[in-house]
């Protein structure tokens, strides 16, 4: 998992292929155990993720929303899911990216106030899901880009209006824009 520091928080994210579908059976209970007053642990459907930047931006936007008191949700974890899904309704966000037993992979986002706590939570969660971390490069596949286009409802006209090196770069830019502008959508 890669970690960044942002406004007195440590954010760690990763996408993991799952060894079996049974891994997610007790995930909600585990997440409740791991999430504390000083840390948030979120696991989500991730087949639409084409860059870890999406998850980092969602987490940073959620932190900013709480700091400026423009948050939609009462918890930082749900706020991250709202922004990552580019939804303003909690039930819609959970429907779109909530974890179910049919997933072959999941995304993980951990936000903590200190690095030691982040590492402890990360180790415990990764031990439980026992998944294989996908590289940033593997997230750039054309198949994932097409899933992201559908997930975020990106139109061909939007892609054509962006000056980018390739389809991947144009789609990533449009996705990051949607995540960053969730507040405006309300």
WOHU-V800268 format. One record per residue. N is the residue number from 1. RES is the residue in three letters. PHI is phi in whole degrees, -180 to 180 (* if undefined). NEAR is the number of other ideal C-beta (glycine too) atoms within 8 Angstrom. D_CENTER is the distance of its C-alpha to the mean C-alpha in Angstrom with 2 decimals. Layout:
N;RES;PHI;NEAR;D_CENTER + N;RES;PHI;NEAR;D_CENTER
This chain:
1;UNK;*;10;12.78 + 2;UNK;-89;7;12.97 + 3;UNK;-127;9;13.52 + 4;UNK;-128;7;14.26 + 5;UNK;-109;6;16.29 + 6;UNK;-147;8;15.83 + 7;UNK;46;7;18.39 + 8;UNK;66;3;19.48 + 9;UNK;-124;11;16.08 + 10;UNK;-113;12;14.75 + 11;UNK;-121;14;11.06 + 12;UNK;-126;14;10.33 + 13;UNK;-136;14;7.57 + 14;UNK;-169;11;8.58 + 15;UNK;-119;13;8.89 + 16;UNK;-129;14;12.02 + 17;UNK;-76;8;14.81 + 18;UNK;-96;14;16.51 + 19;UNK;-70;7;20.27 + 20;UNK;-158;5;21.01 + 21;UNK;-73;9;19.79 + 22;UNK;-70;6;21.50 + 23;UNK;-58;12;18.96 + 24;UNK;-87;13;16.86 + 25;UNK;-56;6;20.03 + 26;UNK;-105;6;19.80 + 27;UNK;-65;11;16.08 + 28;UNK;-65;7;16.27 + 29;UNK;-63;7;19.28 + 30;UNK;-63;10;17.81 + 31;UNK;-62;11;14.80 + 32;UNK;-64;7;17.51 + 33;UNK;-68;6;19.61 + 34;UNK;-79;11;17.16 + 35;UNK;-72;9;15.85 + 36;UNK;-134;6;18.67 + 37;UNK;-63;3;19.92 + 38;UNK;-104;7;18.88 + 39;UNK;-152;14;15.50 + 40;UNK;-129;12;12.35 + 41;UNK;-125;13;10.77 + 42;UNK;-125;11;7.99 + 43;UNK;-124;11;7.84 + 44;UNK;-148;12;6.69 + 45;UNK;-61;12;8.38 + 46;UNK;-132;10;7.35 + 47;UNK;-68;8;10.64 + 48;UNK;-98;12;9.77 + 49;UNK;-82;13;7.71 + 50;UNK;-109;13;10.69 + 51;UNK;-162;9;9.74 + 52;UNK;-63;12;7.77 + 53;UNK;-57;8;8.92 + 54;UNK;-59;14;6.47 + 55;UNK;-72;12;3.75 + 56;UNK;-60;11;7.21 + 57;UNK;-64;12;8.57 + 58;UNK;-61;14;6.53 + 59;UNK;-67;16;7.53 + 60;UNK;-66;11;10.86 + 61;UNK;-65;12;11.50 + 62;UNK;-66;14;11.11 + 63;UNK;-61;13;13.48 + 64;UNK;-61;9;15.72 + 65;UNK;-62;13;15.95 + 66;UNK;-68;10;17.14 + 67;UNK;-64;7;19.45 + 68;UNK;-97;6;20.96 + 69;UNK;59;5;21.09 + 70;UNK;-111;5;19.47 + 71;UNK;-65;9;16.70 + 72;UNK;-91;9;16.63 + 73;UNK;-90;11;15.63 + 74;UNK;-86;4;17.64 + 75;UNK;-119;7;14.96 + 76;UNK;-62;11;12.34 + 77;UNK;-60;11;9.95 + 78;UNK;-68;11;10.66 + 79;UNK;-62;14;10.60 + 80;UNK;-62;15;6.96 + 81;UNK;-63;17;6.55 + 82;UNK;-59;15;9.43 + 83;UNK;-69;15;8.41 + 84;UNK;-63;14;5.30 + 85;UNK;-86;10;8.04 + 86;UNK;55;10;10.67 + 87;UNK;-112;10;12.74 + 88;UNK;-110;8;15.20 + 89;UNK;-108;6;16.24 + 90;UNK;-59;11;14.61 + 91;UNK;-63;6;16.24 + 92;UNK;-67;10;15.06 + 93;UNK;-63;15;11.34 + 94;UNK;-66;9;12.01 + 95;UNK;-62;6;14.23 + 96;UNK;-75;10;11.86 + 97;UNK;-126;11;8.83 + 98;UNK;-67;10;10.75 + 99;UNK;-83;10;11.86 + 100;UNK;-133;7;15.42 + 101;UNK;-76;7;17.98 + 102;UNK;-91;4;18.17 + 103;UNK;-84;12;15.10 + 104;UNK;-97;5;15.90 + 105;UNK;-152;12;12.55 + 106;UNK;-140;15;9.38 + 107;UNK;-99;14;6.11 + 108;UNK;-129;16;6.70 + 109;UNK;-135;16;6.11 + 110;UNK;-121;16;9.69 + 111;UNK;-123;14;11.40 + 112;UNK;-139;14;15.17 + 113;UNK;-81;8;18.37 + 114;UNK;-140;8;19.96 + 115;UNK;-66;8;19.42 + 116;UNK;-61;6;21.54 + 117;UNK;-64;12;19.58 + 118;UNK;-59;15;16.26 + 119;UNK;-64;8;18.13 + 120;UNK;-63;8;19.75 + 121;UNK;-66;13;16.68 + 122;UNK;-61;11;14.96 + 123;UNK;-61;8;18.26 + 124;UNK;-65;9;18.78 + 125;UNK;-65;14;15.49 + 126;UNK;-66;12;15.84 + 127;UNK;-65;7;19.46 + 128;UNK;-70;8;18.79 + 129;UNK;-81;14;16.46 + 130;UNK;50;8;18.61 + 131;UNK;-96;12;16.44 + 132;UNK;-99;6;16.96 + 133;UNK;-70;8;14.41 + 134;UNK;-85;10;13.93 + 135;UNK;-78;6;14.98 + 136;UNK;-55;7;13.56 + 137;UNK;-62;5;16.68 + 138;UNK;-69;7;16.19 + 139;UNK;-77;13;13.03 + 140;UNK;-86;10;15.52 + 141;UNK;-61;7;17.67 + 142;UNK;-61;6;19.35 + 143;UNK;-60;6;18.40 + 144;UNK;-67;13;14.64 + 145;UNK;-60;13;15.60 + 146;UNK;-65;8;17.65 + 147;UNK;-64;10;15.03 + 148;UNK;-66;14;12.78 + 149;UNK;-57;9;16.06 + 150;UNK;-69;8;16.68 + 151;UNK;-58;8;13.32 + 152;UNK;-92;11;13.42 + 153;UNK;55;5;17.22 + 154;UNK;-83;10;18.12 + 155;UNK;-93;6;21.92 + 156;UNK;-58;5;24.22 + 157;UNK;-61;6;25.92 + 158;UNK;-65;9;22.83 + 159;UNK;-60;12;22.39 + 160;UNK;-67;6;26.10 + 161;UNK;-83;5;26.05 + 162;UNK;-98;9;23.80 + 163;UNK;-88;2;25.61 + 164;UNK;-145;8;23.61 + 165;UNK;-67;3;24.73 + 166;UNK;-159;6;23.31 + 167;UNK;-60;9;21.25 + 168;UNK;-55;9;18.08 + 169;UNK;-63;9;18.44 + 170;UNK;-64;11;19.32 + 171;UNK;-66;14;16.43 + 172;UNK;-60;12;13.89 + 173;UNK;-58;10;15.87 + 174;UNK;-66;13;15.90 + 175;UNK;-66;14;12.17 + 176;UNK;-61;11;11.73 + 177;UNK;-63;8;14.69 + 178;UNK;-65;10;13.35 + 179;UNK;-64;14;10.33 + 180;UNK;-70;8;13.04 + 181;UNK;-108;8;15.56 + 182;UNK;-56;15;14.20 + 183;UNK;-59;7;17.01 + 184;UNK;-70;5;19.57 + 185;UNK;-70;7;18.88 + 186;UNK;-72;6;20.13
